[in-house]
Amino acid sequence: MLVSHSIAKAVRSGAASRTVAAATQRCTFASIADKKVSMSQFENDKFINYQRIENNLKIVRDRLQHPLTLAEKIVYGHLDNAKEQDIARGNSYLKLRPDRVACQDATAQMALLQFMSAGLPTVAVPTTVHCDHLIEAQKGGVADLARAEDINKEVYDFLATCTAKYGIGFWRPGSGIIHQIILENYAFPGGLMIGTDSHTPNAGGLGMVAVGVGGADAVDVMADIPWELKCPNVIGVKLTGKLNGWTSPKDVILKVAGILTVKGGTGAIVEYFGDGVDSISCTGMATICNMGAEIGATTSLFPYNHRMADYLKATSRPEAAEYANAFRHNLTADKGAKYDRVIEIDLNTLEPHINGPFTPDLCTPISKFAETAVKNGWPLEVKVGLIGSCTNSSYEDMDRAASLAKQAIKAGVKVKSQFIITPGSEQIRATIARDGQSDIFEQINGTVLANACGPCIGQWDRHDVKKGEPNTIVTSYNRNFTGRNDANPATHAFVTSPELTTAMVFAGTLKFNPLTDTLKTADGKDFKFEAPNGKELPPRGYDPGMNTYQAPPADRSKVEVKVAPTSNRLQLLTPFAKWNGKDYENIEILIKVKGKCTTDHISMAGPWLKYRGHLDNISNNMLIGGINSANDKANSVLNILSGKFEPVPQTARAYKAAGKPWVVIGDENYGEGSSREHAALEVRHLGGVAVIVKSFARIHETNLKKQGMLPLVFSNPADYDKIDPSDKVSLIGLTKLAPGSPVTLRLNKKDGSKVDIPLKHTFNEGQIGWFKSGSALNQMAEKVVA
């Protein structure tokens, strides 16, 4: 059955919203338990549960006896057992009950295959799957979508039938990017959601604690098992003043990334507060929260305000806005709430920023960017400017970018770079087509892509430069690791706002500062951009566009899940072997990775996305981007069986066939970036038993644990340097593995000497059970059988 959108009604002004908020705030809280507000227009039988938060917080307040941050209110409000749960920031493992689960099509395949293995008839919480990752940018929206539907047919058929079978909402190809669809339809203030994509925190723009996880975590929640999260610290970001001129919400998070770096938010929720919050639109807040993934944060969020209420009403959810207004005392931080760290940003003086290249935390204000680019020898010519993606594809983003394009068209200034536009959803595409922004982009030779992730995740069939050719692109995306967008390691990718990206395509050079510099018109006159402007919400309401939603049928008994036995893209899972109960003795080091190793290095996207549902096939990309410390090369390790340097997956397969377990040695913040659990699954599938590093990114560490791996950390990071890739290693202490127990890495050197290195781990009792069972899924299946 298909459910159509309803066109949003006219949006009330901010002043009117504040009046309504003030009135409804006086509601008695006896009404919270009685009132039923649907989670979405697609789930009329599932309701927002503010009463659970109210009840839990009464218990937690009595226990903790201190004011609570907003993050604490929402997280603790979703505790499975508030009376008995140990609560200590940075230490306790909380058991939580999320309101919903969201999966994108690339990660959904493995998540659903795992859920099928658990033997359950239906999902326990509202769940959706969104087709956004498998559409490659090549020619333009219509052609690219048609091509994707053709080449991905068996995957889409699997997702459509599997979601129908297990009671899951399905957003077909062309719907838009998962995070934009969630914001438009499912996110609500005070909610807790997990999603199998690292940019799930986008929903924090609507005051939701939304956390990126691996598919195994999603399976737990879909199977009615409490979700486990280490009790997060809370970093406060106090915003004062007001955004103005060229400065946009994107500049807030670019500045924060520069302060905290790619791992500064690890283990923490970033909570924004202060009078500056009200100067940012709801979709602008989502932009900031979205890119919080780049600082390693568990999630980011904003307090509920009238900007969120306006957006809820504009997206046909006025009842949710009224309900939130009545509950707003628990949708903002308590007075006197304590943060583990506070950062202050004055929006009045905040400059536009450009971050990069090769890392999203290399932060440069626009006033210093030209000289920095010249000093560092970055390629100055801007080959391509790209706007959109899950981070910056709102109506406001598109309208502000179009306002600059209109100025240039009027002055007769032509673009000097390619210009690519990605609408975030079918609703945005239809609305900007109706309101004229798309026509403006086409007038300057812009290419409007399909409503999908596209170049942001490497789905870009790029031909204007050769692989290995140094060049520069400027994007409004979130992530710019080496080779991320176009698989070219020589591409210098810079992250900034849609406004600066648009201005740059007219200049064609990194030396251009639109705040101060001029361009030449066709008749030789000087032209200077005025500051961009754009409407927060469409004055005529949103146009829902094409109907792209498939609801699960009322009778699911006859639905058959489509997985062809001969498929090279889908493969039913075989359980991993249980641990044999012994320490690992004298085993191989597959690779000692040098420097940054993200999930893109461990399990690349781009052309490999097509194998996300076939574990054996996608394992052929395992660690092919990691730099081997032995020879400073990627995808080249010494195979001790052949005595030759061979590709990493090939060597791992040889060890597995010979019954030789192996380990990976890694550097700092290992596994940062995408939430993709394939980076853990592949290592496990090809015979790995442990990953030993200086430090882990949160999601990847959890993913490794879920798959029965041992994520271990050097007690002294300098011990990394004692390891030679030719060493044989032993892991001692596994037979007595317990929370906080030591594990020893014994290096067995070629000369016969031995070196013992102490290791740490973060396993709790339940997670040790995953290791012993061979995976969390094995443990779940054991309980279902029992």
C-alpha positions in Angstrom: 0.0 0.0 0.0 1.3 3.4 -0.9 0.8 6.4 1.4 1.0 9.9 -0.1 2.3 13.1 1.4 0.0 15.9 2.3 1.0 19.3 1.2 2.1 21.5 4.1 0.0 24.4 5.1 1.2 27.9 5.3 3.8 28.5 7.9 3.1 30.8 10.8 5.5 33.5 11.6 8.1 33.1 14.3 6.4 35.6 16.5 3.1 33.7 16.2 4.8 30.5 17.0 6.3 32.0 20.1 2.8 33.1 21.2 1.4 29.6 20.7 4.4 28.1 22.5 3.8 30.4 25.5 0.2 29.5 25.7 0.7 25.8 25.4 3.5 25.8 27.9 0.9 26.4 30.5 -0.7 23.1 29.8 -0.9 20.7 32.8 1.2 17.7 32.5 -1.7 15.4 33.3 -2.4 15.8 29.6 0.9 14.3 28.5 -0.1 10.7 29.4 -3.6 11.1 27.9 -2.7 12.7 24.6 -1.8 10.5 21.7 0.3 12.0 18.9 1.4 9.8 16.0 5.2 9.4 15.4 4.5 10.2 11.7 1.8 10.3 9.1 2.9 6.9 8.0 2.6 5.3 11.4 -0.8 6.2 12.8 -0.6 3.3 15.4 2.8 4.4 16.8 2.8 7.3 19.3 5.3 9.7 20.8 5.9 8.6 24.4 6.7 11.7 26.5 5.2 10.0 29.5 8.0 7.4 29.6 10.5 10.3 29.6 8.6 12.0 32.4 8.4 8.9 34.5 12.1 8.0 34.0 13.3 11.4 34.8 11.4 11.6 38.0 13.3 8.5 39.1 16.7 9.7 37.8 16.3 13.2 39.4 15.6 11.6 42.8 18.7 9.4 42.3 21.2 12.0 40.9 20.1 15.1 42.7 21.5 17.6 40.2 20.3 19.6 37.2 20.3 17.7 33.9 21.6 18.7 30.5 19.2 18.2 27.6 21.3 15.2 26.4 20.9 13.6 29.8 17.1 14.2 29.9 16.6 12.5 26.6 19.1 9.7 27.1 18.0 8.9 30.7 14.4 9.3 29.7 14.8 6.3 27.5 16.4 4.0 30.1 15.2 0.4 30.1 15.3 0.3 33.9 15.8 3.7 35.4 15.6 2.4 39.0 18.5 0.0 38.8 20.6 1.4 35.9 24.1 2.5 37.0 24.5 6.1 35.7 28.0 7.6 35.5 29.1 9.8 32.6 31.9 8.2 30.6 31.8 4.9 32.5 28.4 3.2 32.8 26.9 1.2 30.0 23.4 2.3 29.6 20.6 0.0 28.4 18.2 2.1 26.4 14.9 1.8 24.5 15.1 3.8 21.2 11.9 5.0 19.6 12.9 4.0 16.1 15.5 2.7 13.7 16.5 4.0 10.3 18.7 2.2 7.7 20.1 3.4 4.3 20.1 0.9 1.5 23.8 0.1 1.5 23.9 -0.8 5.3 20.3 -2.1 5.4 21.2 -5.1 3.3 23.5 -6.6 5.9 21.3 -5.4 8.8 18.2 -7.1 7.3 20.2 -10.3 6.5 21.3 -10.4 10.1 17.7 -9.8 11.3 16.5 -12.6 9.1 19.1 -14.9 10.8 17.6 -14.1 14.2 14.4 -15.9 13.2 11.9 -13.2 14.4 8.6 -12.5 12.6 8.5 -8.7 12.8 10.4 -5.6 14.0 9.7 -4.5 17.5 10.0 -0.7 16.9 9.1 1.5 14.0 11.8 1.0 11.3 12.4 2.4 7.9 14.8 1.7 5.0 15.9 4.4 2.6 17.3 3.9 -0.9 19.9 6.7 -1.3 23.4 5.2 -1.5 23.3 3.1 -4.7 22.6 5.8 -7.2 25.7 6.9 -9.1 26.0 10.5 -10.3 26.8 10.3 -14.1 24.5 12.3 -16.4 21.8 13.9 -14.3 18.8 13.1 -12.0 16.4 11.3 -14.3 18.9 9.3 -16.3 20.9 8.3 -13.2 17.9 7.2 -11.3 16.7 5.0 -14.2 20.2 3.5 -14.5 20.3 2.8 -10.8 16.9 1.1 -10.8 18.1 -1.2 -13.6 21.6 -2.2 -12.3 20.4 -2.5 -8.6 17.1 -4.2 -9.3 17.8 -7.4 -7.3 19.0 -5.4 -4.3 15.9 -3.1 -4.4 13.7 -6.2 -4.8 15.3 -7.7 -1.8 14.8 -4.6 0.3 11.2 -4.1 -0.9 10.2 -7.7 -0.1 12.2 -7.9 3.1 10.8 -4.7 4.5 7.3 -5.8 3.5 7.8 -9.2 5.2 9.0 -7.8 8.5 6.8 -4.7 8.9 9.3 -2.0 7.8 8.6 1.2 5.9 10.4 1.4 2.6 11.4 4.6 0.8 12.1 3.7 -2.8 15.0 5.0 -5.0 14.5 8.7 -5.8 12.9 9.4 -2.4 15.9 11.3 -1.2 18.7 11.0 1.4 17.9 9.1 4.6 18.6 12.0 6.9 16.6 14.5 5.0 13.6 12.1 4.9 13.9 11.5 8.6 14.0 15.2 9.3 10.9 15.8 7.1 8.8 12.9 8.4 10.0 11.1 11.5 12.3 13.2 13.8 10.6 14.7 16.8 11.9 16.7 19.9 12.9 14.4 22.7 13.0 11.3 20.7 15.8 8.6 20.6 16.7 7.1 17.3 19.5 4.9 16.0 20.4 4.7 12.4 22.9 2.7 10.4 24.7 5.7 9.0 27.2 7.9 10.8 25.3 11.1 9.9 22.1 10.0 11.7 22.7 12.9 14.2 21.2 15.2 11.5 17.9 14.7 13.4 19.4 16.6 16.4 18.2 19.6 14.4 14.8 18.7 15.7 15.9 18.1 19.3 16.3 14.3 18.9 19.1 12.2 20.2 19.9 10.4 17.0 23.0 8.1 17.0 24.8 6.4 14.1 25.4 2.7 14.8 26.4 -0.5 13.0 23.8 -2.9 11.6 24.1 -5.3 14.5 23.0 -2.6 17.0 20.0 -1.9 14.8 19.2 -5.6 14.8 19.2 -5.6 18.6 16.6 -2.8 18.7 14.5 -4.3 15.9 14.6 -7.6 17.9 13.3 -5.9 21.1 16.7 -6.1 22.9 17.7 -2.9 24.8 20.4 -0.9 23.0 23.7 -0.5 24.9 25.5 2.8 24.9 28.4 4.0 27.1 27.0 6.8 29.1 28.2 9.8 27.2 29.9 12.9 28.5 28.3 16.2 27.4 30.2 19.0 25.7 28.3 22.3 25.7 28.7 24.8 22.9 27.3 28.1 23.9 26.2 30.3 21.0 25.9 34.0 21.5 24.9 36.8 19.0 23.3 36.2 15.6 24.3 34.8 12.3 24.6 37.5 9.7 25.9 38.2 6.2 27.9 35.4 4.6 28.1 33.4 7.8 25.9 30.3 7.8 25.1 27.4 10.2 27.8 25.3 8.4 30.4 27.7 9.7 29.4 26.9 13.2 30.3 23.2 12.9 33.4 24.0 10.7 34.6 26.1 13.6 33.8 23.5 16.2 35.6 20.8 14.1 38.6 23.0 14.1 38.5 23.3 17.8 37.7 19.7 18.7 39.4 17.8 15.8 38.2 14.6 14.3 38.3 12.7 17.7 37.6 15.5 20.2 34.0 14.6 20.5 34.5 10.9 21.0 32.4 9.5 23.8 30.4 12.7 24.1 27.2 14.3 23.0 27.6 17.9 21.8 24.8 20.1 23.1 24.2 23.6 21.8 22.7 26.3 23.9 22.6 30.1 24.4 20.7 33.0 22.9 22.4 32.5 19.6 20.5 29.3 19.0 17.3 31.2 18.0 19.1 32.8 15.1 19.5 29.4 13.4 16.8 27.7 11.4 15.7 24.2 12.2 17.4 22.9 9.0 20.5 24.9 9.9 20.6 23.2 13.2 20.4 19.9 11.4 23.4 20.9 9.3 25.4 21.5 12.5 24.3 18.2 14.1 24.9 16.3 10.9 28.6 17.2 10.7 29.1 16.5 14.3 30.0 13.0 13.1 33.2 14.5 11.8 34.4 15.2 15.4 33.6 11.7 16.6 30.7 12.8 18.7 28.1 10.2 19.8 25.5 12.8 18.5 24.7 16.5 18.7 21.5 18.2 19.4 19.7 21.6 20.0 17.1 22.6 22.6 13.5 22.8 21.4 12.5 26.2 20.2 10.1 28.0 17.9 12.2 27.3 14.8 11.6 23.6 15.3 7.9 24.2 15.9 7.7 26.2 12.6 9.4 23.3 10.7 7.2 20.7 12.3 4.1 22.7 11.1 5.6 23.2 7.7 6.1 19.5 7.3 2.5 18.7 8.2 3.1 17.8 11.9 1.4 20.5 13.9 0.2 18.1 16.5 3.8 17.1 17.2 4.7 20.8 17.6 1.9 21.3 20.1 2.8 18.2 22.0 6.4 19.4 22.2 5.3 22.8 23.4 3.5 21.2 26.3 6.6 19.2 27.2 9.2 21.8 26.6 10.4 21.8 30.2 12.1 18.5 29.4 13.2 19.6 25.9 15.8 22.1 27.2 18.6 21.8 29.7 17.9 22.6 33.4 19.3 25.8 34.7 22.7 25.1 36.2 23.3 21.9 34.2 26.9 21.0 34.2 28.9 20.2 31.0 32.2 18.3 30.8 33.6 21.1 28.6 32.1 24.3 27.3 33.1 26.0 24.0 31.8 29.6 23.3 31.2 30.9 19.8 30.1 34.5 19.1 28.0 34.3 16.0 28.3 38.1 15.5 32.0 37.8 14.8 32.1 34.2 13.3 33.7 34.2 9.9 32.8 31.9 7.0 35.2 29.0 7.0 36.6 26.4 4.5 37.9 23.1 6.0 40.3 20.7 4.3 41.8 19.2 2.3 41.9 15.5 3.2 40.4 16.0 6.7 37.2 17.8 7.8 38.9 19.5 10.8 41.6 21.5 9.1 39.8 24.8 9.6 40.6 28.1 7.8 38.6 31.3 8.0 37.9 32.8 4.6 40.0 35.9 5.3 43.1 33.7 5.5 42.2 31.0 3.0 43.8 32.4 -0.1 47.2 32.9 1.5 46.9 29.5 3.2 46.1 27.8 -0.1 49.1 29.5 -1.8 51.5 28.8 1.1 50.5 25.1 1.1 50.7 24.7 -2.7 47.1 23.5 -3.0 45.8 23.4 -6.6 44.2 26.8 -6.9 41.9 26.2 -9.8 38.5 25.0 -8.6 37.5 22.2 -11.0 34.0 21.5 -9.6 31.7 23.0 -7.0 29.1 20.7 -5.5 26.2 21.6 -3.2 23.6 19.5 -1.5 24.1 16.2 0.3 22.5 15.2 3.6 24.3 18.1 5.3 23.2 21.1 3.2 20.2 20.4 1.0 17.4 22.2 2.7 15.1 24.8 1.0 17.0 27.5 2.8 20.4 26.2 1.5 19.1 26.1 -2.0 17.4 29.5 -1.9 20.6 31.2 -0.5 22.7 29.6 -3.2 20.2 30.6 -5.9 20.3 34.2 -4.6 24.0 34.4 -5.5 23.4 32.7 -8.9 20.7 35.3 -9.7 23.1 38.2 -8.9 25.7 36.7 -11.3 23.2 36.1 -14.0 21.9 39.7 -13.8 25.5 41.0 -14.0 26.4 38.7 -16.9 29.1 36.8 -14.9 29.7 33.2 -16.1 30.7 30.2 -14.1 34.3 29.0 -14.4 33.9 25.7 -12.8 31.5 22.8 -13.1 28.5 23.1 -10.8 26.6 20.1 -9.4 23.5 20.3 -7.2 22.0 17.4 -5.2 18.5 17.9 -3.8 18.2 16.2 -0.4 14.7 14.7 -1.0 12.0 14.4 -3.5 10.1 17.1 -1.5 13.0 19.5 -1.9 13.5 18.7 -5.5 9.8 19.3 -6.3 9.7 22.5 -4.3 12.7 24.1 -5.8 11.5 23.1 -9.2 8.2 24.8 -8.5 9.7 27.9 -6.9 12.4 28.5 -9.6 15.7 27.7 -7.9 16.3 24.7 -10.2 15.8 26.9 -13.3 18.3 29.4 -11.9 20.9 26.6 -11.4 20.3 25.4 -14.9 20.8 28.9 -16.3 24.4 28.8 -15.0 24.9 25.3 -16.5 24.4 23.5 -13.2 23.7 19.8 -13.2 20.9 18.7 -10.9 21.5 15.2 -9.8 19.1 12.5 -8.4 17.8 12.8 -4.9 20.5 10.7 -3.4 24.0 10.8 -1.8 25.9 10.8 -5.0 29.4 12.3 -5.0 29.3 12.9 -1.2 29.9 9.1 -0.7 31.9 8.5 -3.8 29.0 7.6 -6.1 30.4 9.9 -8.8 31.4 8.7 -12.3 33.9 11.6 -12.8 35.8 12.0 -16.1 37.1 15.6 -16.1 40.4 14.7 -14.5 42.6 11.6 -14.6 43.1 9.4 -11.5 46.3 10.7 -9.8 46.0 14.2 -11.2 46.1 16.9 -8.5 43.0 19.0 -8.6 40.6 20.9 -6.3 36.9 20.6 -5.7 34.8 22.6 -3.2 31.7 21.1 -1.7 29.0 21.7 0.9 29.4 18.1 2.0 30.6 16.8 5.4 33.5 14.4 4.8 36.6 14.9 2.6 39.0 12.0 3.3 41.5 11.1 0.6 39.6 9.7 -2.4 36.3 10.0 -0.7 34.3 11.8 -3.4 35.8 10.6 -6.7 38.3 7.8 -5.8 41.2 10.0 -6.8 43.7 10.3 -4.0 45.1 13.5 -5.6 41.8 15.4 -5.4 41.9 18.2 -2.8 38.4 18.3 -1.4 37.4 21.4 0.6 34.2 21.5 2.8 32.3 24.8 3.2 28.8 26.2 3.0 26.6 26.1 -0.1 26.9 29.8 -0.4 30.8 29.9 -0.5 30.7 26.9 -2.9 28.4 28.7 -5.3 30.5 31.8 -5.2 33.7 29.8 -5.9 32.3 28.3 -9.1 32.0 31.8 -10.5 35.6 32.7 -9.5 37.1 29.3 -10.4 39.9 29.8 -7.9 40.7 29.3 -4.2 42.2 32.8 -4.1 38.7 34.3 -4.3 37.1 35.8 -1.1 33.5 36.9 -2.0 33.3 39.1 1.0 36.0 41.4 -0.3 36.9 40.5 -3.9 35.3 41.4 -7.2 34.9 39.5 -10.5 34.9 40.9 -14.0 31.7 40.9 -16.0 31.6 40.2 -19.8 32.0 44.0 -20.5 35.0 44.4 -18.1 33.2 45.9 -15.2 33.8 44.9 -11.6 31.1 42.8 -9.9 30.9 42.1 -6.2 28.4 39.7 -4.7 26.0 41.0 -2.1 25.6 38.7 0.9 23.3 35.7 0.2 19.8 35.6 1.4 17.1 32.9 1.4 13.9 31.9 3.0 13.9 29.5 5.9 10.8 27.7 4.7 8.9 27.8 1.3 6.3 30.6 1.5 3.8 28.4 -0.5 4.5 25.3 1.5 6.4 22.2 0.5 5.5 20.3 -2.7 5.7 16.6 -1.9 6.5 15.6 -5.4 6.3 12.0 -6.5 4.9 9.4 -4.1 7.9 7.2 -3.2 6.8 5.4 0.0 5.9 1.8 0.4 4.1 0.8 3.6 4.2 -2.8 4.8 1.1 -4.7 3.8 -1.6 -5.6 6.3 -1.2 -9.3 5.6 2.5 -10.2 5.4 2.1 -13.9 5.7 2.5 -14.6 1.9 5.4 -12.2 1.2 8.5 -14.0 0.1 11.9 -12.3 0.5 13.8 -12.3 -2.8 17.4 -13.6 -2.5 18.7 -15.5 -5.6 21.1 -18.3 -4.6 23.3 -17.4 -7.6 23.4 -13.7 -6.8 26.8 -12.0 -6.6 25.3 -9.1 -4.7 23.3 -10.8 -2.0 24.4 -13.7 0.2 22.6 -15.2 3.2 24.8 -15.2 6.3 26.6 -18.2 7.9 27.2 -17.8 11.7 30.8 -17.1 12.7 32.6 -19.8 14.8 32.5 -19.5 18.6 35.7 -18.7 20.5 37.6 -21.9 21.3 38.3 -20.9 24.9 42.0 -20.5 24.5 44.5 -17.6 24.2 45.8 -17.0 20.7 49.4 -18.2 20.4 52.0 -17.3 17.8 49.7 -15.8 15.2 50.3 -13.5 12.2 50.2 -9.7 11.9 48.3 -9.2 8.6 49.1 -5.6 8.4 50.5 -2.8 10.6 48.6 0.2 9.4 50.4 3.6 9.4 48.6 6.8 10.0 44.9 7.7 9.4 42.8 4.6 8.7 39.1 5.4 8.3 36.3 3.0 7.5 36.8 4.2 3.9 40.3 2.8 4.1 39.1 -0.5 5.6 36.0 -1.0 3.4 35.8 1.5 0.5 32.5 2.7 -0.8 32.1 3.9 -4.5 32.0 0.9 -6.8 32.1 -1.5 -3.8 28.7 -0.4 -2.6 27.1 -2.9 -4.9 28.4 -5.7 -2.8 27.1 -4.5 0.6 24.7 -7.5 0.7 27.4 -10.1 -0.2 29.9 -10.5 2.5 32.3 -12.6 0.7 32.5 -10.4 -2.4 32.8 -7.1 -0.6 35.6 -8.6 1.5 37.8 -8.3 -1.5 38.1 -4.6 -0.6 39.2 -5.3 3.0 41.9 -2.8 4.1 43.0 -2.0 0.5 43.3 1.6 1.5 45.4 1.1 4.6 49.1 2.1 4.4 51.4 -0.7 5.3 54.1 0.5 7.7 56.5 -2.1 6.2 56.7 -0.5 2.7 54.5 2.7 2.9 52.2 1.2 0.3 48.5 0.5 0.1 47.1 -3.0 -0.5 50.6 -4.6 -0.3 51.5 -6.9 2.6 54.0 -9.7 2.9 52.3 -13.1 2.6 54.5 -15.3 4.8 53.1 -18.4 3.0 54.3 -17.3 -0.5 57.1 -15.0 0.6 55.8 -12.3 -1.7 54.1 -8.9 -1.2 50.5 -9.5 -2.2 47.1 -7.6 -1.9 45.7 -7.5 1.7 42.5 -9.5 1.0 44.3 -12.2 -1.0 46.8 -12.6 1.8 44.1 -12.8 4.5 42.2 -15.5 2.4 45.5 -17.5 2.2 45.9 -17.4 6.0 42.3 -18.3 6.5 42.6 -21.3 4.2 45.7 -22.4 6.0 43.9 -22.1 9.4 46.1 -19.2 10.5 44.3 -16.5 12.6 45.7 -13.0 12.3 45.6 -9.5 13.8 45.6 -5.9 12.6 47.8 -3.3 14.2 46.5 0.3 13.9 47.2 3.9 14.7 45.1 6.8 16.3 41.3 7.0 16.0 41.2 3.8 14.0 37.9 3.4 12.1 36.8 7.0 12.1 34.2 8.1 9.6 31.3 6.1 8.3 29.4 3.7 10.5 29.7 0.9 8.0 29.9 -2.4 9.9 31.4 -4.1 6.8 34.7 -2.7 8.1 34.3 -5.1 11.0 32.5 -7.9 9.2 35.1 -8.3 6.5 38.0 -8.5 9.0 36.1 -11.2 10.9 35.0 -13.1 7.8 38.6 -13.3 6.4 40.0 -14.8 9.6 40.9 -11.8 11.8 40.6 -12.2 15.6 41.8 -8.9 17.0 42.5 -5.2 16.0 45.1 -3.6 18.3 45.4 0.2 18.0 46.4 3.4 19.8 42.7 4.5 19.9 39.4 3.7 18.3 36.5 5.6 16.8 33.4 4.8 18.8 31.2 3.1 16.2 33.9 1.0 14.8 35.0 -0.3 18.2 31.4 -1.4 18.9 31.0 -3.0 15.4 34.1 -5.1 16.1 32.7 -6.3 19.4 29.4 -7.1 17.8 31.1 -9.4 15.3 33.0 -11.4 18.0 36.3 -9.5 17.4 38.7 -8.2 20.0 39.2 -4.4 19.8 42.2 -3.8 22.0 44.1 -0.6 22.8 47.8 -0.1 23.8 48.1 1.0 27.4 51.0 3.0 26.2 50.5 4.3 22.7 54.3 4.5 22.1 54.3 0.6 22.2 53.0 0.7 18.7 56.5 1.5 17.6 57.9 -1.7 19.2 56.0 -3.9 16.7 57.5 -5.1 13.5 55.0 -6.4 11.0 57.1 -9.6 10.8 56.6 -10.4 14.5 54.4 -13.4 15.5 52.1 -12.4 18.3 50.2 -14.0 21.2 47.2 -12.6 23.1 47.5 -13.7 26.7 44.7 -13.2 29.3 41.7 -14.1 27.2 40.8 -17.1 29.3 40.3 -14.7 32.2 38.7 -11.9 30.2 36.6 -9.7 32.4 35.6 -6.0 32.6 38.8 -4.1 33.1 41.1 -7.2 33.0 44.5 -6.9 31.4 45.4 -8.5 28.1 49.0 -9.0 27.1 50.3 -8.7 23.6 53.5 -10.9 23.4 55.7 -10.1 20.4 57.7 -13.2 19.3 60.7 -11.7 17.4 62.6 -13.3 14.6 65.7 -13.4 16.8 63.8 -15.5 19.4 63.3 -12.7 21.9 60.0 -11.8 23.4 58.5 -8.4 24.2 55.3 -8.1 26.4 53.0 -5.1 25.8 50.0 -4.4 28.1 46.7 -3.8 26.3 43.4 -2.3 27.5 39.8 -3.0 26.4 36.4 -1.6 27.1 34.4 -4.9 27.2 31.6 -5.2 29.8 30.2 -8.5 30.9 27.5 -8.6 28.2 30.0 -7.8 25.4 32.3 -10.5 26.6 29.4 -12.9 25.9 29.4 -11.7 22.3 33.1 -12.6 22.0 32.6 -16.0 23.5 29.5 -16.8 21.4 31.3 -15.7 18.2 29.1 -12.6 17.7 26.2 -10.7 19.2 24.0 -12.3 16.5 25.0 -15.8 17.6 24.1 -14.9 21.2 20.8 -13.6 20.1 20.0 -16.7 18.0 20.9 -18.9 21.0 18.4 -17.0 23.2 15.7 -17.3 20.5 16.3 -21.1 20.3 16.3 -21.4 24.1 
